[in-house]
Amino acid sequence: MSLTSWTAELCEALGLDLDLESDAILDLARDAAHQIDRPAAPLTTFLVGYAAGMRGGSSDDIADCVDVASELLANQES
């Protein structure tokens, strides 16, 4: 099964109807794993998703939360 198919199937099973920017989320997971620790990848993406859901769950909410986490990770390099 491809990642695209899996994502679509999972979204349907979870009752989600959203325009998912999966590349940004995967990039965030990669950066968290490399800059913090491997277990930070799933925790970071979970927390970003949870925060986006609390804000309303729109694609813009997801993008904003990804940006917040990405900015924090960028500051870890300093």
N, C-alpha and C positions, 0 to 999 in steps of 0.2 A: 504494500500500500504506500502511495506517495504521501509526502508531508501535506500537500494541498488537499488530497482526498481525506486524510486523517483529520485535518483541521476542520474541513467542512462537515464531516460526519460527527465529530465531537461537538461542534457548535449546534448542529441540529439536535443532537441528543440532549444537550444542556438547555435547549430552548433559546439560544442566542441568535439574534438577527443583527449582525453588525459587519461593517466593512473593516476587516482586520488587517492592519499593516504588520504582517508577520515578520518581515525583514528587520524592522526597528526593534521588535521584541527579541528576536534572535540575537541581534547585535548587542542589545542590552544584557542578555544572559551571558554572552561570550565575554563582554567587558567585565561583568561582575565576577565571573569565574576566574579570569586572568588577573584582575587588579585586586581582588579581595581574597577569595578562596573558592574552590569549585562548588561547595554547597551554597555559596551566595547566589548562584545563578537561579535555581528554582525559587529560593526565598525572595529574591529581588523581584522576579517576574510575578510571583504570587502577590506580594505586597503592592506592586504597581497596579495589578488587576483589581485588587480589593479596593485600593484608593480610588481608582477610576470608577468602580461600581458605586462607591459611596458618593461620588460627585454626580452621578447620574448615568454613567456607563456609555456615553456616546463615544464615537470615534475620536472626537476632539478631546474628550476627557482622558481617553487612553493615551493619546499623543502627548497631552500636557503632563501626565504622570510619568511617561517614559522620558520626557525632557527633564523633569525634576531629578529623576534617578540618574540619568546620564550626566547631568551637571554635577551631581554629588560625586559620581565616579571620576569625572574629569578632575575634580578638586583633590582627589586622593593621589593623583600623580604629582601634585605640587609639593 
